[in-house]
Amino acid sequence: MTEGEAAGSPVAEPEAAESPAGNPEAAGSREGDLRAEPGGTSLPSEAAAPVGSPGRGESPVWVKSERQLRREAELRGRARRSVSVATASTIVVVVALVVGITSSPGWPRVRETFLSPEAFVAALPDVLRGFVLNIEMFLIAEVFILVLGLLVAVVRGLRSPVFFPLRALAVIYTDVFRGIPTILLIYLVGFGIPALALQGAPSDPVTLGIIALVLSYGAYVAEVFRAGIESVHPSQRAAARSLALTQGQTMRHVVLPQAVRRVIPPLLNDFVSLQKDTALVSVLGPLEALRQAQIHKDLDFNFTPYLVAALLFILLTVPMARFTDHLAARAARRQTGGGTA
């Protein structure tokens, strides 16, 4: 009798059902053997065994062997030990930090100037109102940054000689604006453009701050998009061109969808940084969160309003960071087919 006949024979199934539960030694001696499912696929004999007789119209039910149950119990035990060790070590580190900070000589002074409940309550409404302006600047700048970054990345990918001036401008833009610190660019744009006295030029500090952020982060995002475009394998372009698609159609329907999907995690990482850098616009004078905190600090020389602003930024940044991690982990699972690399 061949192996396939033995697997498909109704006589062989009771042995398979009894071996793991009734005779562990017999099950262990068959380690590495494969059992055939009624549909033709095979499973390791140590992982599961069928119960029921398809010949009598009963659907086979796969039950775990004793070895598999012991393995899962061991894995659960390891997980519990890991959680216990991690919890204990975290508690020890936190307690050591709290004891070290509170026992320092300057702790009473720090508690008075940075952790004043009265100053916290007094500054919270104004700082929160200013933080709304930070969010508005972030949302407006994000849209323009995406458009500018994608446009520059596409221009840098043009290969025809006629587009050389555009490619050169794109390269100069990314090189220059990535080389200037963001706060310095805010100063240059915020005070330089109004000094030109051009007709129709913006003079609102919020608008000027958004322009500076777009110019600065657009250069970084352009490089992120370019990396995603170049990560698409050339065979994808060749396959699209073989289907009579033009260069533009290939970029629009084949390259860009894959590139954008691959660069979403680093893009979100840049936007987390952008959300924090909206506070730099305070040097131009708009009453955003940092400026409101500075005003309250100047009233009583207490630094607690800065702590209020920091907490508000953290409340917005941490969820974005965790969402970025989630997307990165999902992309890694897709690349490994749901398993581990």
Disulfide bonds with the S-S distance in Angstrom:
none
